[in-house]
Amino acid sequence: DFLRKLGATEVIGRLQGDGRKQPLQSQRWMYAVDCVGGPTLSTILAQMKHLGIVSAVGVAGGGLLDSSVYPFVLRGVRLLGVDSTLPWDCETYDKDPAFWKRQRAERLRVWKRLSEILTPDKLELLHAGTVSMEEVPAVCEKLLKGQIRGRMVVRTA
């Protein structure tokens, strides 16, 4: 019910691998956004449809990727990493101000689109609570057990 109120048309449980580590599984997804990483991302890749696209945006489940090249070379799957940090001062990044203006313009376009999709009423549904820094360890335990749904805000002062 919670996810349907946010706009989901299909709701599944937590996506877990079945332990067989098959490089290719039944094709299930055309597009996926993975905020977990680890075994979940490996399973998503194995289940992608031909020419599917996966956006990886997080590593809550781990930073290791146990996969093979098969989804990429047999199905043409694309794995796109999402740079959520936009580092301005890294020596390996482009120094051209025009590059950063384009990056900023693209991010503003995405944030504008998100503001149209995630309306205040939907954002309110996502807010699970506000906690102090002292409460973070206990909240993390609940998050790991799947006992909290939504986002927690940590009050730092």
C-alpha positions in Angstrom: 0.0 0.0 0.0 2.8 2.4 1.0 4.7 1.9 -2.3 1.5 2.1 -4.4 0.7 5.5 -2.8 4.1 6.6 -4.1 3.2 5.5 -7.6 4.5 2.0 -7.9 2.5 -0.3 -10.2 4.2 -3.5 -9.1 5.6 -4.2 -5.6 8.1 -7.0 -4.9 9.9 -8.1 -1.8 13.6 -7.5 -1.2 15.4 -8.8 -4.2 17.8 -11.5 -3.1 19.9 -13.9 -5.1 18.9 -17.5 -4.8 22.5 -18.5 -4.0 23.1 -20.2 -7.4 25.0 -17.2 -8.7 23.8 -17.7 -12.2 25.3 -15.2 -14.6 22.0 -15.0 -16.5 18.5 -15.6 -15.1 15.0 -15.1 -16.5 14.7 -11.7 -18.1 12.5 -9.6 -15.8 13.6 -5.9 -15.8 14.0 -3.4 -18.6 15.1 -0.5 -16.3 16.3 -0.7 -12.7 17.6 1.8 -10.1 19.6 0.0 -7.5 20.4 1.8 -4.3 21.6 -1.3 -2.5 24.6 -2.7 -4.4 26.3 -6.0 -3.5 24.3 -9.2 -4.1 21.2 -7.3 -5.0 22.9 -5.6 -7.9 24.4 -8.9 -9.1 20.9 -10.4 -9.1 19.4 -7.4 -11.0 22.1 -7.6 -13.7 21.4 -11.3 -14.2 17.7 -10.6 -14.6 17.9 -7.7 -17.0 16.1 -7.8 -20.3 17.9 -7.3 -23.6 19.3 -3.8 -23.9 18.2 -3.0 -20.3 19.7 -0.2 -18.2 20.6 -0.3 -14.5 21.5 2.8 -12.6 23.6 2.1 -9.5 23.1 4.8 -6.9 24.2 3.2 -3.6 26.2 0.6 -1.8 24.1 -0.1 1.3 24.4 -3.8 0.6 28.1 -3.8 -0.1 30.5 -2.4 -2.7 31.5 -5.7 -4.3 29.9 -6.8 -7.5 29.9 -10.6 -8.0 28.7 -10.8 -11.7 30.0 -11.8 -15.1 30.3 -10.2 -18.5 27.3 -12.2 -19.8 24.6 -9.7 -19.1 26.7 -7.1 -20.9 27.9 -9.1 -24.0 24.8 -11.4 -24.5 22.0 -9.0 -23.6 23.6 -5.6 -24.1 22.8 -4.5 -20.6 24.2 -1.1 -19.5 25.3 -0.4 -16.0 25.4 3.3 -15.2 26.9 4.7 -12.1 25.3 7.8 -10.7 27.7 10.4 -9.3 25.7 12.0 -6.5 28.6 14.0 -5.1 29.6 16.4 -8.0 33.1 17.0 -6.6 34.3 20.5 -7.6 38.0 20.3 -6.6 39.3 16.9 -7.6 42.5 17.1 -9.6 41.3 14.4 -12.0 38.1 16.2 -12.9 37.7 18.7 -15.8 38.8 22.2 -15.0 36.7 23.8 -17.7 34.0 26.0 -16.1 31.7 25.2 -19.1 31.8 21.5 -18.1 30.7 22.3 -14.6 27.9 24.6 -15.8 26.6 21.8 -18.0 26.8 19.4 -15.1 24.9 21.8 -12.9 22.3 22.5 -15.5 21.7 18.7 -15.9 21.3 18.2 -12.2 18.9 21.2 -11.9 16.8 19.6 -14.7 16.7 16.3 -12.9 15.8 17.9 -9.6 13.0 19.9 -11.3 11.6 16.7 -12.7 11.9 14.9 -9.4 10.0 17.8 -7.7 7.2 17.2 -10.2 7.1 13.5 -9.4 7.8 13.6 -5.7 5.1 16.0 -4.6 5.0 17.2 -0.9 2.4 14.7 0.0 4.5 11.8 -1.4 7.6 13.2 0.4 5.7 13.2 3.6 4.9 9.5 3.2 8.7 8.9 2.9 9.5 10.7 6.1 9.8 8.0 8.8 11.0 10.3 11.5 13.6 12.6 12.9 16.2 11.3 15.4 19.2 12.7 17.4 22.8 11.6 16.8 22.6 9.5 20.0 19.6 7.5 18.6 21.4 6.6 15.3 22.8 3.3 16.4 19.4 2.0 17.6 17.8 3.3 14.4 20.4 1.6 12.3 19.6 -1.8 13.9 16.0 -1.3 13.1 16.8 -0.3 9.5 18.9 -3.4 9.0 16.1 -5.6 10.3 13.6 -3.9 7.9 11.6 -2.4 10.7 11.7 1.1 9.3 10.1 2.2 6.1 11.1 5.5 4.5 13.8 8.0 5.3 15.1 9.1 8.7 16.4 12.6 9.2 19.3 12.9 11.7 19.3 16.1 13.7 23.0 17.1 14.1 22.6 20.0 16.4 
